[in-house]
Amino acid sequence: MEAASLDDVTTYYPHHRNDFGLDDAPIGASILYALSCKLSDSALVDRFDIAVRFGRDFLEDDEGADKEDDGNEDEGDAGGKGNKVELKPWNQRRIAPLS
């Protein structure tokens, strides 16, 4: 199979998997990989359901340092915000329409 025949999501997957495996990755790297594959990071999470974002909201500013820290910085809802991303295992993905 030629690389040119792969769809954008399939092209993204080996880039992420090669560098980070199924472990978490910084959102910046994921965004750059997604853009190079003509995708957005939000499409990987919301439309194609192959990734999940978590961690501290990257839009928060650092003035929140006076907030109580419960030590669960990496835990958060997977609502598409956060400073980390990881690939979902195949059995945790919903089936996306092909259109």
PEFEN-V726783 format. One record per pair of residues at least 12 apart in sequence whose C-alpha atoms are under 10 Angstrom apart, sorted by the first residue. I is the first residue (numbers start at 0). J is the second residue. D is the distance in Angstrom with one decimal. If there is no record, write none. Layout:
i;j;d
I;J;D
I;J;D
This chain:
i;j;d
6;36;8.8
6;37;9.9
7;33;8.5
7;34;9.9
7;35;9.1
7;36;5.3
7;37;6.5
7;38;7.0
8;33;8.4
8;36;7.4
8;37;8.9
8;38;7.6
8;42;9.4
8;43;7.7
8;47;7.9
8;49;8.7
9;36;9.1
10;32;9.3
10;33;9.2
10;35;9.3
10;36;6.5
10;37;9.7
11;29;9.0
11;32;6.4
11;33;6.3
11;34;9.2
11;35;8.2
11;36;6.0
11;37;9.2
11;38;8.5
11;43;9.2
12;32;9.2
12;33;9.3
12;36;9.8
12;43;9.8
12;49;8.6
12;50;9.7
12;86;8.3
14;29;9.2
14;32;7.0
14;33;9.4
14;36;9.7
15;28;8.5
15;29;7.2
15;32;7.4
15;33;9.3
15;84;10.0
15;85;8.6
15;86;8.0
16;85;9.3
16;86;7.9
19;85;8.3
19;86;9.1
20;85;8.5
20;86;8.1
21;50;9.8
21;84;9.7
21;85;6.2
21;86;5.6
21;87;7.5
21;88;7.8
22;83;9.9
22;84;8.5
22;85;5.9
22;86;7.6
22;87;9.7
23;50;9.9
23;51;9.3
23;52;9.0
23;53;9.0
23;54;9.8
23;73;9.8
23;82;9.8
23;83;6.1
23;84;5.4
23;85;4.5
23;86;7.7
24;52;9.5
24;82;8.6
24;83;5.5
24;84;5.3
24;85;6.0
24;86;9.0
25;52;9.6
25;54;9.8
25;81;9.4
25;82;6.2
25;83;4.6
25;84;6.3
25;85;8.8
26;40;8.3
26;52;7.9
26;53;9.3
26;54;9.9
26;57;8.8
26;80;9.7
26;81;7.7
26;82;5.2
26;83;4.8
26;84;5.7
26;85;9.0
27;40;9.5
27;82;8.0
27;83;8.4
27;84;9.3
28;40;10.0
28;83;9.4
28;84;9.3
29;43;9.5
29;50;9.8
29;83;8.6
29;84;7.1
29;85;8.8
30;43;9.7
30;84;9.7
40;52;9.2
40;79;9.1
40;84;9.2
41;79;6.9
41;80;9.1
42;79;9.9
43;79;9.8
43;84;10.0
43;86;9.2
44;77;9.1
44;78;9.0
44;79;6.7
44;80;9.9
44;84;9.0
44;85;9.7
44;86;9.1
44;87;9.4
45;78;9.1
45;79;7.5
45;95;9.8
46;93;9.9
46;95;7.1
46;96;8.9
47;92;8.6
47;93;8.4
47;94;8.2
47;95;5.9
47;96;8.5
47;97;9.5
48;86;9.0
48;87;7.7
48;89;9.7
48;91;8.9
48;92;5.8
48;93;6.6
48;94;8.1
48;95;7.4
49;85;8.6
49;86;5.7
49;87;5.3
49;88;7.8
49;89;7.9
49;91;8.7
49;92;6.3
49;93;8.6
49;94;9.8
49;95;9.7
50;77;9.7
50;79;9.5
50;84;6.6
50;85;5.5
50;86;4.2
50;87;5.1
50;88;8.7
50;91;9.9
50;92;8.6
51;76;9.6
51;77;6.1
51;78;8.3
51;79;7.0
51;80;9.0
51;81;9.3
51;83;8.4
51;84;5.5
51;85;5.6
51;86;6.5
51;87;6.6
52;73;10.0
52;75;8.9
52;76;8.4
52;77;5.5
52;78;7.2
52;79;5.4
52;80;5.8
52;81;5.5
52;82;7.1
52;83;5.6
52;84;4.3
52;85;6.7
52;86;9.1
53;72;9.1
53;73;6.5
53;74;6.5
53;75;5.6
53;76;6.5
53;77;5.4
53;78;7.8
53;79;7.3
53;80;6.2
53;81;4.5
53;82;6.4
53;83;5.5
53;84;6.2
53;85;8.4
54;71;8.6
54;72;5.8
54;73;4.0
54;74;5.6
54;75;5.7
54;76;8.3
54;77;8.7
54;80;7.8
54;81;4.7
54;82;5.5
54;83;5.8
54;84;8.4
55;71;9.2
55;72;5.9
55;73;6.5
55;74;7.9
55;75;7.3
55;76;9.9
55;80;8.0
55;81;5.1
55;82;5.8
55;83;8.1
56;72;9.6
56;73;9.9
56;75;8.8
56;79;9.4
56;80;5.6
56;81;4.1
56;82;6.0
56;83;9.1
57;80;7.3
57;81;5.5
57;82;5.1
57;83;8.9
58;80;8.5
58;81;8.1
58;82;8.7
59;81;9.5
